[in-house]
């Protein structure tokens, strides 16, 4: 058995092919949960969007996703959360004494 340190190795210790992971694990897990077929990328996109909605720093999200820059993260995901600007202005108003 080869030791390549994969998290979920094949029976011989090598990395699994992505299509095998999808077919053998991911799709059956979705079916068991009664969820529609989605791509793993869809989970990544949802995670980034939800973290932005929660007010998590875009820098932290960028690092979690392995993006080369924060601008890549913001360009890709910030448009999906139109309430971010409204929330930012409300929070600033609250900080300044609730004016408005």
N, C-alpha and C positions, 0 to 999 in steps of 0.2 A: 504494500500500500504506500502510495506517495503522500508526503506531507507538505501541502502547499498552503496550509492555514486558512482554507475557506471556512466560512461560518456554517454553511450547509453543504458538506462535500458529497460527492458521489460515493458509491460503494468502494471505489478504488482510490479515493482521496483527492480527486481532481475537482475543479469548479464545475457546477452544473450548468448546462445550457439554459439560457433564458426561456426558450420555448418549453422546455421540460418543467421548469418551475411553474410557469403559467398553467400548463395543461394538467400537471399532477397535483398542484397545491392551490394556486391562486384561484382558478376558476371553480374548482370544487368547494373552496371555502366560501366564495360568493354565493354559490347555489345553496349550500347548507344554511346560510344566513338569510336566504330569500332576497338577495340583492341583485340588481341588474348587472349584466356584464359590463365592466369598466376596465380601463387600462390602469396599470400601476401608476402611470404618469398622472392620471386623474386624482389619485390619492395625494400625490405630491402637490398638485395645483390646489386642491382643497385645503391641505394643511397650510400652505403659504397664505392663502386668502384668509383662513380663519385666524391665523396668528396675527396678520395685519389688523383684522377687525378687533382683536383683543388688545391691540396697542403694543404688541411686542416690537421691539426695535428692528427696523429693516436690516440693520447690520447683523443682528443675531440670526434673523431668518436667512439672510444671504449665506452666512457661514454654515447653517444647518443644511441648506440645499447644495452647498459646495459651489456656489456661483463665484465667478472671478471678481465681481464687483457688486456693490450695493445698487448701482444704477441698473445693472441687468435685472436684479430682483424687482426693483421698483417699476422699471419699464414693462416687465412681464406681468406683474400681479397687482399693482396699485390701482389700475383702472377698473379692476373687478370689484372694488369696494368704494362706490361713489359717496358713501356716507363719511369717509375719512375726513374730508374738508369740513363738513358740517360739524362733526364731532370736535375737530381741532378748534374751530371758532367758538363753539360752546364752552369748551374747557378753558380757552383763553379768557372768555368773558367771565366765567366763574372765578378764575384766578384774579382778575382785575376788579372784583367786587360785584359781579352779577349784573353789570351794566348791559342793557339791551333787552 
